[in-house]
Every structure is written in C-alpha cells, then in structure tokens.
Amino acid sequence: MKLFYSLSVQLYVFAIHLSSLWNSKAKKWVSGRKDVWQKIEAFKRDDELSLYWFHCASLGEFEQGRPVIEALKEKENCQIIITFFFPFRI
C-alpha cells in the first residue's frame, strides 16, 4: 500500500508538471512550490527552537486552525510558519 501511495503521488506531480506547459493554474502550482524547502530553511532563524509549519488552503481553514496555533505559542517558545497557496483564475 505504501508503494502504491508513493507511486500515485509521483505520478500526480509528473502530471501537474506536464500540464503546466499549457495550463496556467498548474503553472502557478509548480512555480509556487519552487524552492519551498530552501525558503523554509532560510526563514528558520534559531536552530535551538522547534519549527512548526501550518499550510492552509484558505482563510477559513486558517481561522479554524488559529486556536491550535495560539495554544502552541503559549505552551512553547517556537517558530511558526503559516503558508497559503491557492491559485485562482483571473
């Protein structure tokens, strides 16, 4: 099952990259994720502190997760990254 999941994810990523050649939404998906791990590492200011990453697909999803994020900040001195990514058509 793990192999099937990994293969499915890789095929999905390949299909998005392929469709980004003619689909603007797929192109935004690809460009929005470019160098994301390097950007997160550059953001991390203090290696001593834990880093938590919350990705929200919408403002509503962020609002639902906000109490969890605030409770985490009260409990622990840590760094938090919150990202949003939702390509849209204009």
PDB file of N, CA, C and O in Angstrom:
ATOM      1  N   MET A   1       0.822  -1.192   0.000  1.00  0.00           N
ATOM      2  CA  MET A   1       0.000   0.000   0.000  1.00  0.00           C
ATOM      3  C   MET A   1       0.873   1.266   0.000  1.00  0.00           C
ATOM      4  O   MET A   1       0.561   2.241  -0.684  1.00  0.00           O
ATOM      5  N   LYS A   2       1.960   1.239   0.768  1.00  0.00           N
ATOM      6  CA  LYS A   2       2.862   2.384   0.829  1.00  0.00           C
ATOM      7  C   LYS A   2       3.478   2.655  -0.548  1.00  0.00           C
ATOM      8  O   LYS A   2       3.614   3.808  -0.958  1.00  0.00           O
ATOM      9  N   LEU A   3       3.843   1.600  -1.247  1.00  0.00           N
ATOM     10  CA  LEU A   3       4.401   1.729  -2.590  1.00  0.00           C
ATOM     11  C   LEU A   3       3.372   2.339  -3.538  1.00  0.00           C
ATOM     12  O   LEU A   3       3.706   3.214  -4.337  1.00  0.00           O
ATOM     13  N   PHE A   4       2.126   1.883  -3.454  1.00  0.00           N
ATOM     14  CA  PHE A   4       1.061   2.410  -4.305  1.00  0.00           C
ATOM     15  C   PHE A   4       0.856   3.904  -4.036  1.00  0.00           C
ATOM     16  O   PHE A   4       0.694   4.684  -4.974  1.00  0.00           O
ATOM     17  N   TYR A   5       0.862   4.298  -2.777  1.00  0.00           N
ATOM     18  CA  TYR A   5       0.688   5.711  -2.423  1.00  0.00           C
ATOM     19  C   TYR A   5       1.841   6.550  -2.976  1.00  0.00           C
ATOM     20  O   TYR A   5       1.611   7.585  -3.601  1.00  0.00           O
ATOM     21  N   SER A   6       3.058   6.114  -2.754  1.00  0.00           N
ATOM     22  CA  SER A   6       4.229   6.856  -3.231  1.00  0.00           C
ATOM     23  C   SER A   6       4.223   6.979  -4.751  1.00  0.00           C
ATOM     24  O   SER A   6       4.520   8.044  -5.291  1.00  0.00           O
ATOM     25  N   LEU A   7       3.895   5.922  -5.419  1.00  0.00           N
ATOM     26  CA  LEU A   7       3.834   5.949  -6.876  1.00  0.00           C
ATOM     27  C   LEU A   7       2.730   6.898  -7.350  1.00  0.00           C
ATOM     28  O   LEU A   7       2.927   7.648  -8.305  1.00  0.00           O
ATOM     29  N   SER A   8       1.594   6.868  -6.699  1.00  0.00           N
ATOM     30  CA  SER A   8       0.481   7.748  -7.060  1.00  0.00           C
ATOM     31  C   SER A   8       0.854   9.221  -6.896  1.00  0.00           C
ATOM     32  O   SER A   8       0.519  10.044  -7.748  1.00  0.00           O
ATOM     33  N   VAL A   9       1.528   9.549  -5.831  1.00  0.00           N
ATOM     34  CA  VAL A   9       1.948  10.936  -5.602  1.00  0.00           C
ATOM     35  C   VAL A   9       2.933  11.363  -6.681  1.00  0.00           C
ATOM     36  O   VAL A   9       2.817  12.465  -7.219  1.00  0.00           O
ATOM     37  N   GLN A  10       3.896  10.514  -7.004  1.00  0.00           N
ATOM     38  CA  GLN A  10       4.870  10.840  -8.035  1.00  0.00           C
ATOM     39  C   GLN A  10       4.213  11.018  -9.404  1.00  0.00           C
ATOM     40  O   GLN A  10       4.586  11.915 -10.161  1.00  0.00           O
ATOM     41  N   LEU A  11       3.249  10.177  -9.718  1.00  0.00           N
ATOM     42  CA  LEU A  11       2.521  10.318 -10.985  1.00  0.00           C
ATOM     43  C   LEU A  11       1.710  11.609 -11.020  1.00  0.00           C
ATOM     44  O   LEU A  11       1.623  12.265 -12.058  1.00  0.00           O
ATOM     45  N   TYR A  12       1.123  11.970  -9.893  1.00  0.00           N
ATOM     46  CA  TYR A  12       0.354  13.215  -9.804  1.00  0.00           C
ATOM     47  C   TYR A  12       1.262  14.421 -10.049  1.00  0.00           C
ATOM     48  O   TYR A  12       0.918  15.315 -10.823  1.00  0.00           O
ATOM     49  N   VAL A  13       2.405  14.442  -9.398  1.00  0.00           N
ATOM     50  CA  VAL A  13       3.352  15.548  -9.567  1.00  0.00           C
ATOM     51  C   VAL A  13       3.815  15.620 -11.019  1.00  0.00           C
ATOM     52  O   VAL A  13       3.902  16.707 -11.592  1.00  0.00           O
ATOM     53  N   PHE A  14       4.109  14.480 -11.609  1.00  0.00           N
ATOM     54  CA  PHE A  14       4.517  14.453 -13.017  1.00  0.00           C
ATOM     55  C   PHE A  14       3.410  15.010 -13.910  1.00  0.00           C
ATOM     56  O   PHE A  14       3.683  15.799 -14.815  1.00  0.00           O
ATOM     57  N   ALA A  15       2.168  14.607 -13.663  1.00  0.00           N
ATOM     58  CA  ALA A  15       1.036  15.073 -14.471  1.00  0.00           C
ATOM     59  C   ALA A  15       0.845  16.584 -14.331  1.00  0.00           C
ATOM     60  O   ALA A  15       0.545  17.260 -15.315  1.00  0.00           O
ATOM     61  N   ILE A  16       1.013  17.114 -13.133  1.00  0.00           N
ATOM     62  CA  ILE A  16       0.882  18.560 -12.936  1.00  0.00           C
ATOM     63  C   ILE A  16       1.988  19.293 -13.693  1.00  0.00           C
ATOM     64  O   ILE A  16       1.722  20.296 -14.355  1.00  0.00           O
ATOM     65  N   HIS A  17       3.223  18.804 -13.601  1.00  0.00           N
ATOM     66  CA  HIS A  17       4.329  19.438 -14.324  1.00  0.00           C
ATOM     67  C   HIS A  17       4.087  19.399 -15.841  1.00  0.00           C
ATOM     68  O   HIS A  17       4.352  20.373 -16.545  1.00  0.00           O
ATOM     69  N   LEU A  18       3.597  18.293 -16.315  1.00  0.00           N
ATOM     70  CA  LEU A  18       3.313  18.166 -17.736  1.00  0.00           C
ATOM     71  C   LEU A  18       2.203  19.128 -18.154  1.00  0.00           C
ATOM     72  O   LEU A  18       2.329  19.816 -19.167  1.00  0.00           O
ATOM     73  N   SER A  19       1.133  19.181 -17.392  1.00  0.00           N
ATOM     74  CA  SER A  19       0.013  20.062 -17.749  1.00  0.00           C
ATOM     75  C   SER A  19       0.352  21.543 -17.550  1.00  0.00           C
ATOM     76  O   SER A  19      -0.328  22.409 -18.100  1.00  0.00           O
ATOM     77  N   SER A  20       1.389  21.838 -16.775  1.00  0.00           N
ATOM     78  CA  SER A  20       1.775  23.239 -16.578  1.00  0.00           C
ATOM     79  C   SER A  20       2.297  23.877 -17.862  1.00  0.00           C
ATOM     80  O   SER A  20       2.429  25.098 -17.941  1.00  0.00           O
ATOM     81  N   LEU A  21       2.592  23.061 -18.856  1.00  0.00           N
ATOM     82  CA  LEU A  21       3.047  23.592 -20.134  1.00  0.00           C
ATOM     83  C   LEU A  21       1.949  24.375 -20.855  1.00  0.00           C
ATOM     84  O   LEU A  21       2.247  25.269 -21.646  1.00  0.00           O
ATOM     85  N   TRP A  22       0.671  24.044 -20.586  1.00  0.00           N
ATOM     86  CA  TRP A  22      -0.431  24.745 -21.245  1.00  0.00           C
ATOM     87  C   TRP A  22      -1.523  25.230 -20.289  1.00  0.00           C
ATOM     88  O   TRP A  22      -2.420  25.964 -20.704  1.00  0.00           O
ATOM     89  N   ASN A  23      -1.459  24.834 -19.029  1.00  0.00           N
ATOM     90  CA  ASN A  23      -2.496  25.215 -18.074  1.00  0.00           C
ATOM     91  C   ASN A  23      -1.915  26.213 -17.067  1.00  0.00           C
ATOM     92  O   ASN A  23      -0.957  25.900 -16.360  1.00  0.00           O
ATOM     93  N   SER A  24      -2.496  27.410 -17.005  1.00  0.00           N
ATOM     94  CA  SER A  24      -1.939  28.461 -16.145  1.00  0.00           C
ATOM     95  C   SER A  24      -2.064  28.119 -14.657  1.00  0.00           C
ATOM     96  O   SER A  24      -1.189  28.465 -13.863  1.00  0.00           O
ATOM     97  N   LYS A  25      -3.147  27.441 -14.284  1.00  0.00           N
ATOM     98  CA  LYS A  25      -3.320  27.075 -12.872  1.00  0.00           C
ATOM     99  C   LYS A  25      -2.251  26.065 -12.441  1.00  0.00           C
ATOM    100  O   LYS A  25      -1.697  26.172 -11.347  1.00  0.00           O
ATOM    101  N   ALA A  26      -1.969  25.102 -13.291  1.00  0.00           N
ATOM    102  CA  ALA A  26      -0.914  24.118 -12.997  1.00  0.00           C
ATOM    103  C   ALA A  26       0.446  24.801 -12.960  1.00  0.00           C
ATOM    104  O   ALA A  26       1.306  24.438 -12.157  1.00  0.00           O
ATOM    105  N   LYS A  27       0.642  25.793 -13.833  1.00  0.00           N
ATOM    106  CA  LYS A  27       1.913  26.525 -13.851  1.00  0.00           C
ATOM    107  C   LYS A  27       2.116  27.270 -12.529  1.00  0.00           C
ATOM    108  O   LYS A  27       3.230  27.314 -12.006  1.00  0.00           O
ATOM    109  N   LYS A  28       1.042  27.856 -11.990  1.00  0.00           N
ATOM    110  CA  LYS A  28       1.128  28.533 -10.693  1.00  0.00           C
ATOM    111  C   LYS A  28       1.434  27.526  -9.575  1.00  0.00           C
ATOM    112  O   LYS A  28       2.178  27.833  -8.644  1.00  0.00           O
ATOM    113  N   TRP A  29       0.859  26.335  -9.675  1.00  0.00           N
ATOM    114  CA  TRP A  29       1.101  25.280  -8.689  1.00  0.00           C
ATOM    115  C   TRP A  29       2.584  24.931  -8.669  1.00  0.00           C
ATOM    116  O   TRP A  29       3.185  24.803  -7.603  1.00  0.00           O
ATOM    117  N   VAL A  30       3.166  24.780  -9.851  1.00  0.00           N
ATOM    118  CA  VAL A  30       4.585  24.422  -9.958  1.00  0.00           C
ATOM    119  C   VAL A  30       5.471  25.564  -9.458  1.00  0.00           C
ATOM    120  O   VAL A  30       6.373  25.347  -8.649  1.00  0.00           O
ATOM    121  N   SER A  31       5.212  26.779  -9.940  1.00  0.00           N
ATOM    122  CA  SER A  31       6.077  27.901  -9.554  1.00  0.00           C
ATOM    123  C   SER A  31       5.922  28.266  -8.079  1.00  0.00           C
ATOM    124  O   SER A  31       6.876  28.731  -7.455  1.00  0.00           O
ATOM    125  N   GLY A  32       4.742  28.063  -7.519  1.00  0.00           N
ATOM    126  CA  GLY A  32       4.525  28.368  -6.103  1.00  0.00           C
ATOM    127  C   GLY A  32       5.269  27.441  -5.166  1.00  0.00           C
ATOM    128  O   GLY A  32       5.532  27.788  -4.014  1.00  0.00           O
ATOM    129  N   ARG A  33       5.605  26.265  -5.658  1.00  0.00           N
ATOM    130  CA  ARG A  33       6.323  25.288  -4.831  1.00  0.00           C
ATOM    131  C   ARG A  33       7.819  25.250  -5.101  1.00  0.00           C
ATOM    132  O   ARG A  33       8.554  24.481  -4.481  1.00  0.00           O
ATOM    133  N   LYS A  34       8.262  26.084  -6.032  1.00  0.00           N
ATOM    134  CA  LYS A  34       9.688  26.085  -6.389  1.00  0.00           C
ATOM    135  C   LYS A  34      10.527  26.559  -5.196  1.00  0.00           C
ATOM    136  O   LYS A  34      10.250  27.604  -4.607  1.00  0.00           O
ATOM    137  N   ASP A  35      11.525  25.799  -4.859  1.00  0.00           N
ATOM    138  CA  ASP A  35      12.470  26.119  -3.785  1.00  0.00           C
ATOM    139  C   ASP A  35      11.808  26.308  -2.420  1.00  0.00           C
ATOM    140  O   ASP A  35      12.329  27.037  -1.576  1.00  0.00           O
ATOM    141  N   VAL A  36      10.677  25.663  -2.200  1.00  0.00           N
ATOM    142  CA  VAL A  36       9.957  25.869  -0.936  1.00  0.00           C
ATOM    143  C   VAL A  36      10.782  25.412   0.271  1.00  0.00           C
ATOM    144  O   VAL A  36      10.754  26.066   1.313  1.00  0.00           O
ATOM    145  N   TRP A  37      11.503  24.317   0.148  1.00  0.00           N
ATOM    146  CA  TRP A  37      12.280  23.821   1.294  1.00  0.00           C
ATOM    147  C   TRP A  37      13.435  24.764   1.616  1.00  0.00           C
ATOM    148  O   TRP A  37      13.751  24.969   2.788  1.00  0.00           O
ATOM    149  N   GLN A  38      14.070  25.339   0.596  1.00  0.00           N
ATOM    150  CA  GLN A  38      15.143  26.295   0.831  1.00  0.00           C
ATOM    151  C   GLN A  38      14.595  27.573   1.482  1.00  0.00           C
ATOM    152  O   GLN A  38      15.239  28.158   2.353  1.00  0.00           O
ATOM    153  N   LYS A  39      13.415  27.993   1.056  1.00  0.00           N
ATOM    154  CA  LYS A  39      12.802  29.186   1.644  1.00  0.00           C
ATOM    155  C   LYS A  39      12.468  28.964   3.115  1.00  0.00           C
ATOM    156  O   LYS A  39      12.631  29.870   3.933  1.00  0.00           O
ATOM    157  N   ILE A  40      12.008  27.781   3.451  1.00  0.00           N
ATOM    158  CA  ILE A  40      11.696  27.473   4.848  1.00  0.00           C
ATOM    159  C   ILE A  40      12.970  27.430   5.675  1.00  0.00           C
ATOM    160  O   ILE A  40      13.002  27.962   6.784  1.00  0.00           O
ATOM    161  N   GLU A  41      14.015  26.810   5.156  1.00  0.00           N
ATOM    162  CA  GLU A  41      15.295  26.776   5.871  1.00  0.00           C
ATOM    163  C   GLU A  41      15.851  28.184   6.071  1.00  0.00           C
ATOM    164  O   GLU A  41      16.416  28.483   7.122  1.00  0.00           O
ATOM    165  N   ALA A  42      15.694  29.047   5.069  1.00  0.00           N
ATOM    166  CA  ALA A  42      16.172  30.426   5.192  1.00  0.00           C
ATOM    167  C   ALA A  42      15.371  31.197   6.237  1.00  0.00           C
ATOM    168  O   ALA A  42      15.899  32.095   6.892  1.00  0.00           O
ATOM    169  N   PHE A  43      14.103  30.847   6.391  1.00  0.00           N
ATOM    170  CA  PHE A  43      13.258  31.517   7.377  1.00  0.00           C
ATOM    171  C   PHE A  43      13.656  31.138   8.797  1.00  0.00           C
ATOM    172  O   PHE A  43      13.590  31.963   9.709  1.00  0.00           O
ATOM    173  N   LYS A  44      14.065  29.903   8.979  1.00  0.00           N
ATOM    174  CA  LYS A  44      14.387  29.406  10.311  1.00  0.00           C
ATOM    175  C   LYS A  44      15.544  30.203  10.888  1.00  0.00           C
ATOM    176  O   LYS A  44      16.666  30.141  10.383  1.00  0.00           O
ATOM    177  N   ARG A  45      15.272  30.938  11.930  1.00  0.00           N
ATOM    178  CA  ARG A  45      16.263  31.854  12.490  1.00  0.00           C
ATOM    179  C   ARG A  45      17.111  31.233  13.592  1.00  0.00           C
ATOM    180  O   ARG A  45      18.277  31.587  13.766  1.00  0.00           O
ATOM    181  N   ASP A  46      16.524  30.316  14.323  1.00  0.00           N
ATOM    182  CA  ASP A  46      17.201  29.784  15.501  1.00  0.00           C
ATOM    183  C   ASP A  46      17.092  28.260  15.483  1.00  0.00           C
ATOM    184  O   ASP A  46      15.994  27.715  15.600  1.00  0.00           O
ATOM    185  N   ASP A  47      18.223  27.571  15.339  1.00  0.00           N
ATOM    186  CA  ASP A  47      18.198  26.111  15.296  1.00  0.00           C
ATOM    187  C   ASP A  47      17.808  25.492  16.630  1.00  0.00           C
ATOM    188  O   ASP A  47      17.452  24.314  16.681  1.00  0.00           O
ATOM    189  N   GLU A  48      17.868  26.262  17.703  1.00  0.00           N
ATOM    190  CA  GLU A  48      17.510  25.748  19.025  1.00  0.00           C
ATOM    191  C   GLU A  48      15.994  25.603  19.180  1.00  0.00           C
ATOM    192  O   GLU A  48      15.523  24.746  19.928  1.00  0.00           O
ATOM    193  N   LEU A  49      15.240  26.437  18.478  1.00  0.00           N
ATOM    194  CA  LEU A  49      13.786  26.425  18.614  1.00  0.00           C
ATOM    195  C   LEU A  49      13.152  25.446  17.628  1.00  0.00           C
ATOM    196  O   LEU A  49      13.647  25.243  16.519  1.00  0.00           O
ATOM    197  N   SER A  50      12.054  24.853  18.057  1.00  0.00           N
ATOM    198  CA  SER A  50      11.291  23.999  17.160  1.00  0.00           C
ATOM    199  C   SER A  50      10.621  24.862  16.102  1.00  0.00           C
ATOM    200  O   SER A  50      10.264  26.012  16.355  1.00  0.00           O
ATOM    201  N   LEU A  51      10.459  24.298  14.931  1.00  0.00           N
ATOM    202  CA  LEU A  51       9.798  24.996  13.835  1.00  0.00           C
ATOM    203  C   LEU A  51       8.549  24.208  13.449  1.00  0.00           C
ATOM    204  O   LEU A  51       8.627  23.013  13.164  1.00  0.00           O
ATOM    205  N   TYR A  52       7.402  24.876  13.440  1.00  0.00           N
ATOM    206  CA  TYR A  52       6.140  24.254  13.057  1.00  0.00           C
ATOM    207  C   TYR A  52       5.624  24.933  11.799  1.00  0.00           C
ATOM    208  O   TYR A  52       5.634  26.159  11.690  1.00  0.00           O
ATOM    209  N   TRP A  53       5.176  24.124  10.858  1.00  0.00           N
ATOM    210  CA  TRP A  53       4.697  24.645   9.588  1.00  0.00           C
ATOM    211  C   TRP A  53       3.227  24.283   9.446  1.00  0.00           C
ATOM    212  O   TRP A  53       2.863  23.108   9.480  1.00  0.00           O
ATOM    213  N   PHE A  54       2.389  25.292   9.288  1.00  0.00           N
ATOM    214  CA  PHE A  54       0.961  25.112   9.060  1.00  0.00           C
ATOM    215  C   PHE A  54       0.656  25.602   7.649  1.00  0.00           C
ATOM    216  O   PHE A  54       0.915  26.759   7.317  1.00  0.00           O
ATOM    217  N   HIS A  55       0.114  24.733   6.834  1.00  0.00           N
ATOM    218  CA  HIS A  55      -0.286  25.135   5.488  1.00  0.00           C
ATOM    219  C   HIS A  55      -1.806  25.177   5.438  1.00  0.00           C
ATOM    220  O   HIS A  55      -2.480  24.211   5.796  1.00  0.00           O
ATOM    221  N   CYS A  56      -2.324  26.288   4.997  1.00  0.00           N
ATOM    222  CA  CYS A  56      -3.771  26.487   4.935  1.00  0.00           C
ATOM    223  C   CYS A  56      -4.182  26.712   3.486  1.00  0.00           C
ATOM    224  O   CYS A  56      -3.556  27.488   2.763  1.00  0.00           O
ATOM    225  N   ALA A  57      -5.224  26.036   3.081  1.00  0.00           N
ATOM    226  CA  ALA A  57      -5.701  26.189   1.711  1.00  0.00           C
ATOM    227  C   ALA A  57      -6.588  27.412   1.559  1.00  0.00           C
ATOM    228  O   ALA A  57      -6.833  27.864   0.441  1.00  0.00           O
ATOM    229  N   SER A  58      -7.071  27.951   2.671  1.00  0.00           N
ATOM    230  CA  SER A  58      -7.948  29.118   2.595  1.00  0.00           C
ATOM    231  C   SER A  58      -7.891  29.879   3.912  1.00  0.00           C
ATOM    232  O   SER A  58      -7.366  29.390   4.912  1.00  0.00           O
ATOM    233  N   LEU A  59      -8.440  31.077   3.889  1.00  0.00           N
ATOM    234  CA  LEU A  59      -8.502  31.876   5.107  1.00  0.00           C
ATOM    235  C   LEU A  59      -9.393  31.196   6.147  1.00  0.00           C
ATOM    236  O   LEU A  59      -9.103  31.238   7.343  1.00  0.00           O
ATOM    237  N   GLY A  60     -10.468  30.576   5.689  1.00  0.00           N
ATOM    238  CA  GLY A  60     -11.367  29.854   6.603  1.00  0.00           C
ATOM    239  C   GLY A  60     -10.664  28.708   7.302  1.00  0.00           C
ATOM    240  O   GLY A  60     -10.872  28.479   8.494  1.00  0.00           O
ATOM    241  N   GLU A  61      -9.839  27.994   6.570  1.00  0.00           N
ATOM    242  CA  GLU A  61      -9.072  26.900   7.166  1.00  0.00           C
ATOM    243  C   GLU A  61      -8.087  27.439   8.189  1.00  0.00           C
ATOM    244  O   GLU A  61      -7.888  26.837   9.244  1.00  0.00           O
ATOM    245  N   PHE A  62      -7.468  28.579   7.875  1.00  0.00           N
ATOM    246  CA  PHE A  62      -6.566  29.213   8.833  1.00  0.00           C
ATOM    247  C   PHE A  62      -7.310  29.590  10.108  1.00  0.00           C
ATOM    248  O   PHE A  62      -6.818  29.345  11.209  1.00  0.00           O
ATOM    249  N   GLU A  63      -8.491  30.181   9.967  1.00  0.00           N
ATOM    250  CA  GLU A  63      -9.279  30.583  11.141  1.00  0.00           C
ATOM    251  C   GLU A  63      -9.646  29.380  12.001  1.00  0.00           C
ATOM    252  O   GLU A  63      -9.705  29.495  13.226  1.00  0.00           O
ATOM    253  N   GLN A  64      -9.892  28.236  11.387  1.00  0.00           N
ATOM    254  CA  GLN A  64     -10.192  27.028  12.158  1.00  0.00           C
ATOM    255  C   GLN A  64      -8.963  26.541  12.919  1.00  0.00           C
ATOM    256  O   GLN A  64      -9.088  26.020  14.027  1.00  0.00           O
ATOM    257  N   GLY A  65      -7.785  26.705  12.338  1.00  0.00           N
ATOM    258  CA  GLY A  65      -6.561  26.242  12.979  1.00  0.00           C
ATOM    259  C   GLY A  65      -5.941  27.251  13.923  1.00  0.00           C
ATOM    260  O   GLY A  65      -5.025  26.917  14.674  1.00  0.00           O
ATOM    261  N   ARG A  66      -6.425  28.473  13.894  1.00  0.00           N
ATOM    262  CA  ARG A  66      -5.837  29.538  14.707  1.00  0.00           C
ATOM    263  C   ARG A  66      -5.778  29.208  16.206  1.00  0.00           C
ATOM    264  O   ARG A  66      -4.750  29.473  16.830  1.00  0.00           O
ATOM    265  N   PRO A  67      -6.832  28.640  16.813  1.00  0.00           N
ATOM    266  CA  PRO A  67      -6.735  28.295  18.243  1.00  0.00           C
ATOM    267  C   PRO A  67      -5.612  27.298  18.541  1.00  0.00           C
ATOM    268  O   PRO A  67      -4.982  27.372  19.595  1.00  0.00           O
ATOM    269  N   VAL A  68      -5.365  26.380  17.631  1.00  0.00           N
ATOM    270  CA  VAL A  68      -4.286  25.406  17.818  1.00  0.00           C
ATOM    271  C   VAL A  68      -2.938  26.122  17.771  1.00  0.00           C
ATOM    272  O   VAL A  68      -2.060  25.859  18.592  1.00  0.00           O
ATOM    273  N   ILE A  69      -2.782  27.026  16.810  1.00  0.00           N
ATOM    274  CA  ILE A  69      -1.532  27.767  16.660  1.00  0.00           C
ATOM    275  C   ILE A  69      -1.286  28.639  17.885  1.00  0.00           C
ATOM    276  O   ILE A  69      -0.170  28.684  18.402  1.00  0.00           O
ATOM    277  N   GLU A  70      -2.322  29.331  18.349  1.00  0.00           N
ATOM    278  CA  GLU A  70      -2.178  30.199  19.527  1.00  0.00           C
ATOM    279  C   GLU A  70      -1.851  29.394  20.776  1.00  0.00           C
ATOM    280  O   GLU A  70      -1.033  29.821  21.590  1.00  0.00           O
ATOM    281  N   ALA A  71      -2.484  28.230  20.937  1.00  0.00           N
ATOM    282  CA  ALA A  71      -2.196  27.369  22.094  1.00  0.00           C
ATOM    283  C   ALA A  71      -0.755  26.869  22.043  1.00  0.00           C
ATOM    284  O   ALA A  71      -0.087  26.782  23.073  1.00  0.00           O
ATOM    285  N   LEU A  72      -0.285  26.547  20.860  1.00  0.00           N
ATOM    286  CA  LEU A  72       1.098  26.096  20.703  1.00  0.00           C
ATOM    287  C   LEU A  72       2.070  27.195  21.100  1.00  0.00           C
ATOM    288  O   LEU A  72       3.052  26.932  21.793  1.00  0.00           O
ATOM    289  N   LYS A  73       1.807  28.420  20.669  1.00  0.00           N
ATOM    290  CA  LYS A  73       2.679  29.550  21.012  1.00  0.00           C
ATOM    291  C   LYS A  73       2.694  29.810  22.522  1.00  0.00           C
ATOM    292  O   LYS A  73       3.728  30.186  23.075  1.00  0.00           O
ATOM    293  N   GLU A  74       1.560  29.613  23.186  1.00  0.00           N
ATOM    294  CA  GLU A  74       1.511  29.815  24.638  1.00  0.00           C
ATOM    295  C   GLU A  74       2.273  28.724  25.380  1.00  0.00           C
ATOM    296  O   GLU A  74       2.895  28.980  26.410  1.00  0.00           O
ATOM    297  N   LYS A  75       2.219  27.510  24.850  1.00  0.00           N
ATOM    298  CA  LYS A  75       2.840  26.361  25.510  1.00  0.00           C
ATOM    299  C   LYS A  75       4.348  26.313  25.296  1.00  0.00           C
ATOM    300  O   LYS A  75       5.091  25.890  26.182  1.00  0.00           O
ATOM    301  N   GLU A  76       4.800  26.745  24.123  1.00  0.00           N
ATOM    302  CA  GLU A  76       6.200  26.529  23.754  1.00  0.00           C
ATOM    303  C   GLU A  76       6.758  27.762  23.035  1.00  0.00           C
ATOM    304  O   GLU A  76       6.074  28.401  22.236  1.00  0.00           O
ATOM    305  N   ASN A  77       7.999  28.070  23.338  1.00  0.00           N
ATOM    306  CA  ASN A  77       8.704  29.108  22.606  1.00  0.00           C
ATOM    307  C   ASN A  77       9.196  28.466  21.314  1.00  0.00           C
ATOM    308  O   ASN A  77      10.130  27.664  21.336  1.00  0.00           O
ATOM    309  N   CYS A  78       8.580  28.811  20.197  1.00  0.00           N
ATOM    310  CA  CYS A  78       8.885  28.151  18.936  1.00  0.00           C
ATOM    311  C   CYS A  78       8.711  29.117  17.769  1.00  0.00           C
ATOM    312  O   CYS A  78       8.218  30.234  17.930  1.00  0.00           O
ATOM    313  N   GLN A  79       9.123  28.666  16.608  1.00  0.00           N
ATOM    314  CA  GLN A  79       8.913  29.413  15.383  1.00  0.00           C
ATOM    315  C   GLN A  79       7.760  28.766  14.617  1.00  0.00           C
ATOM    316  O   GLN A  79       7.642  27.542  14.572  1.00  0.00           O
ATOM    317  N   ILE A  80       6.922  29.592  14.023  1.00  0.00           N
ATOM    318  CA  ILE A  80       5.779  29.070  13.283  1.00  0.00           C
ATOM    319  C   ILE A  80       5.770  29.694  11.891  1.00  0.00           C
ATOM    320  O   ILE A  80       5.923  30.905  11.731  1.00  0.00           O
ATOM    321  N   ILE A  81       5.588  28.846  10.901  1.00  0.00           N
ATOM    322  CA  ILE A  81       5.412  29.292   9.529  1.00  0.00           C
ATOM    323  C   ILE A  81       3.983  28.965   9.139  1.00  0.00           C
ATOM    324  O   ILE A  81       3.508  27.850   9.356  1.00  0.00           O
ATOM    325  N   ILE A  82       3.309  29.934   8.567  1.00  0.00           N
ATOM    326  CA  ILE A  82       1.963  29.711   8.046  1.00  0.00           C
ATOM    327  C   ILE A  82       2.002  30.046   6.566  1.00  0.00           C
ATOM    328  O   ILE A  82       2.364  31.159   6.184  1.00  0.00           O
ATOM    329  N   THR A  83       1.628  29.085   5.734  1.00  0.00           N
ATOM    330  CA  THR A  83       1.625  29.325   4.298  1.00  0.00           C
ATOM    331  C   THR A  83       0.209  29.168   3.759  1.00  0.00           C
ATOM    332  O   THR A  83      -0.606  28.406   4.280  1.00  0.00           O
ATOM    333  N   PHE A  84      -0.045  29.915   2.706  1.00  0.00           N
ATOM    334  CA  PHE A  84      -1.292  29.829   1.963  1.00  0.00           C
ATOM    335  C   PHE A  84      -0.913  29.625   0.507  1.00  0.00           C
ATOM    336  O   PHE A  84       0.028  30.252   0.020  1.00  0.00           O
ATOM    337  N   PHE A  85      -1.612  28.782  -0.177  1.00  0.00           N
ATOM    338  CA  PHE A  85      -1.404  28.666  -1.611  1.00  0.00           C
ATOM    339  C   PHE A  85      -2.681  28.157  -2.241  1.00  0.00           C
ATOM    340  O   PHE A  85      -3.096  27.021  -2.011  1.00  0.00           O
ATOM    341  N   PHE A  86      -3.282  28.985  -3.015  1.00  0.00           N
ATOM    342  CA  PHE A  86      -4.458  28.576  -3.770  1.00  0.00           C
ATOM    343  C   PHE A  86      -4.506  29.394  -5.061  1.00  0.00           C
ATOM    344  O   PHE A  86      -4.983  30.529  -5.073  1.00  0.00           O
ATOM    345  N   PRO A  87      -4.006  28.800  -6.146  1.00  0.00           N
ATOM    346  CA  PRO A  87      -4.047  29.521  -7.415  1.00  0.00           C
ATOM    347  C   PRO A  87      -5.493  29.742  -7.853  1.00  0.00           C
ATOM    348  O   PRO A  87      -6.368  28.914  -7.597  1.00  0.00           O
ATOM    349  N   PHE A  88      -5.717  30.837  -8.496  1.00  0.00           N
ATOM    350  CA  PHE A  88      -7.070  31.150  -8.951  1.00  0.00           C
ATOM    351  C   PHE A  88      -6.997  31.743 -10.350  1.00  0.00           C
ATOM    352  O   PHE A  88      -5.942  32.189 -10.802  1.00  0.00           O
ATOM    353  N   ARG A  89      -8.105  31.738 -11.003  1.00  0.00           N
ATOM    354  CA  ARG A  89      -8.177  32.308 -12.354  1.00  0.00           C
ATOM    355  C   ARG A  89      -8.613  33.749 -12.268  1.00  0.00           C
ATOM    356  O   ARG A  89      -9.478  34.105 -11.467  1.00  0.00           O
ATOM    357  N   ILE A  90      -8.008  34.579 -13.103  1.00  0.00           N
ATOM    358  CA  ILE A  90      -8.408  35.982 -13.170  1.00  0.00           C
ATOM    359  C   ILE A  90      -9.109  36.213 -14.496  1.00  0.00           C
ATOM    360  O   ILE A  90      -9.538  37.331 -14.781  1.00  0.00           O
TER     361      ILE A  90
END
